């Protein structure tokens, strides 16, 4: 952070504000404390007739690897709305939220993920600017070697292990870049 978003000052200090316990950017000119909070990523596990819809990523990181539809929550939308928006943006598919299935954090990136189980309206799905390919997979035929992220693997494994579960699964993942080099 180089400038105060409240007054425009370039004199920001990275200090522990009085009464706080963590270093934060503080503007000495207007006394604004700049709190930096995690970003929320909303996504889904889109299902149709027992098959999961995956998209091949058209962006880095992990270009060309399979992933569940997910992305940053926009201001003014709920996580459920964000999950359905991302589903449409990445696959042109539409569906209905069943329940929150998985929540996990990536503390290195200051991100919290919320993935919802979604019943799709139909088997209609096409690639978009965010996916080079989309495909439905039987749960016993998922391309595990080509899954983009450990968090996606975790989510899909929980879906397979507990198909009738009504609980929400949680986890914490530490990015290990060397794990993903092919």
CORJOJO-V886188 format. One record per pair of residues at least 24 apart in sequence whose C-alpha atoms are under 8 Angstrom apart, sorted by the first residue. I is the first residue (numbers start at 1). J is the second residue. D is the distance in whole Angstrom. If there is no record, write none. Layout:
# CORJOJO-V886188
i=I j=J d=D
i=I j=J d=D
This chain:
# CORJOJO-V886188
i=1 j=25 d=8
i=4 j=32 d=8
i=6 j=30 d=8
i=6 j=32 d=7
i=37 j=110 d=7
i=38 j=110 d=4
i=38 j=111 d=5
i=38 j=112 d=7
i=39 j=72 d=7
i=39 j=73 d=8
i=39 j=110 d=6
i=39 j=111 d=5
i=39 j=112 d=6
i=40 j=72 d=6
i=40 j=73 d=6
i=40 j=111 d=6
i=40 j=112 d=5
i=40 j=113 d=6
i=40 j=114 d=7
i=41 j=70 d=7
i=41 j=71 d=5
i=41 j=72 d=4
i=41 j=73 d=5
i=41 j=79 d=8
i=41 j=111 d=7
i=41 j=112 d=6
i=41 j=113 d=5
i=41 j=114 d=6
i=42 j=70 d=5
i=42 j=71 d=6
i=42 j=72 d=6
i=42 j=73 d=6
i=42 j=79 d=5
i=42 j=80 d=7
i=42 j=82 d=6
i=42 j=83 d=5
i=42 j=86 d=8
i=42 j=113 d=6
i=42 j=114 d=5
i=42 j=115 d=6
i=43 j=68 d=7
i=43 j=69 d=5
i=43 j=70 d=4
i=43 j=71 d=6
i=43 j=82 d=7
i=43 j=83 d=4
i=43 j=84 d=7
i=43 j=86 d=7
i=43 j=87 d=7
i=43 j=113 d=7
i=43 j=114 d=6
i=43 j=115 d=5
i=43 j=116 d=6
i=44 j=68 d=6
i=44 j=69 d=6
i=44 j=70 d=6
i=44 j=83 d=6
i=44 j=84 d=7
i=44 j=87 d=7
i=44 j=114 d=8
i=44 j=115 d=5
i=44 j=116 d=4
i=44 j=117 d=6
i=44 j=118 d=6
i=45 j=69 d=7
i=45 j=115 d=7
i=45 j=116 d=6
i=45 j=117 d=5
i=45 j=118 d=6
i=46 j=87 d=8
i=46 j=95 d=8
i=46 j=117 d=6
i=46 j=118 d=5
i=46 j=119 d=6
i=46 j=120 d=6
i=47 j=117 d=8
i=47 j=118 d=6
i=47 j=119 d=5
i=47 j=120 d=6
i=48 j=119 d=6
i=48 j=120 d=5
i=48 j=121 d=8
i=48 j=122 d=7
i=48 j=123 d=6
i=50 j=138 d=7
i=50 j=139 d=8
i=51 j=136 d=6
i=51 j=137 d=5
i=51 j=138 d=5
i=51 j=139 d=6
i=52 j=136 d=5
i=52 j=137 d=5
i=52 j=138 d=7
i=52 j=139 d=7
i=53 j=134 d=7
i=53 j=135 d=6
i=53 j=136 d=4
i=53 j=137 d=6
i=54 j=134 d=6
i=54 j=135 d=6
i=54 j=136 d=6
i=54 j=137 d=8
i=55 j=90 d=7
i=55 j=91 d=7
i=55 j=127 d=8
i=55 j=131 d=6
i=55 j=132 d=7
i=55 j=133 d=6
i=55 j=134 d=4
i=55 j=135 d=7
i=56 j=131 d=5
i=56 j=132 d=6
i=56 j=133 d=5
i=56 j=134 d=6
i=57 j=130 d=6
i=57 j=131 d=5
i=57 j=132 d=6
i=57 j=133 d=8
i=58 j=129 d=7
i=58 j=130 d=5
i=58 j=131 d=5
i=58 j=132 d=5
i=59 j=130 d=7
i=59 j=131 d=8
i=62 j=148 d=6
i=64 j=132 d=7
i=65 j=146 d=5
i=65 j=147 d=6
i=65 j=148 d=5
i=66 j=143 d=8
i=66 j=146 d=6
i=66 j=147 d=5
i=66 j=148 d=5
i=67 j=147 d=6
i=67 j=148 d=6
i=67 j=149 d=7
i=67 j=152 d=7
i=68 j=152 d=7
i=70 j=115 d=8
i=79 j=114 d=7
i=80 j=116 d=7
i=83 j=115 d=7
i=83 j=116 d=7
i=89 j=128 d=7
i=89 j=130 d=7
i=90 j=127 d=7
i=90 j=128 d=6
i=90 j=129 d=7
i=90 j=130 d=5
i=90 j=131 d=6
i=91 j=125 d=5
i=91 j=126 d=5
i=91 j=127 d=6
i=91 j=128 d=6
i=91 j=131 d=7
i=91 j=134 d=7
i=92 j=124 d=8
i=92 j=125 d=5
i=92 j=126 d=6
i=92 j=127 d=7
i=92 j=128 d=7
i=93 j=120 d=7
i=93 j=121 d=8
i=93 j=122 d=8
i=93 j=123 d=8
i=93 j=124 d=6
i=93 j=125 d=5
i=93 j=126 d=8
i=94 j=120 d=6
i=94 j=121 d=6
i=94 j=122 d=8
i=95 j=119 d=5
i=95 j=120 d=4
i=95 j=121 d=5
i=95 j=122 d=8
i=96 j=120 d=6
i=96 j=121 d=7
i=100 j=168 d=6
i=101 j=166 d=8
i=101 j=167 d=7
i=101 j=168 d=5
i=101 j=169 d=6
i=102 j=155 d=6
i=102 j=168 d=5
i=102 j=169 d=5
i=102 j=170 d=6
i=103 j=168 d=7
i=103 j=169 d=6
i=103 j=170 d=5
i=103 j=171 d=7
i=104 j=151 d=8
i=104 j=170 d=5
i=104 j=171 d=5
i=104 j=172 d=5
i=104 j=173 d=7
i=105 j=171 d=7
i=105 j=172 d=5
i=105 j=173 d=6
i=106 j=172 d=6
i=106 j=173 d=5
i=106 j=174 d=6
i=106 j=175 d=7
i=107 j=172 d=8
i=107 j=173 d=8
i=107 j=174 d=7
i=108 j=174 d=7
i=108 j=175 d=7
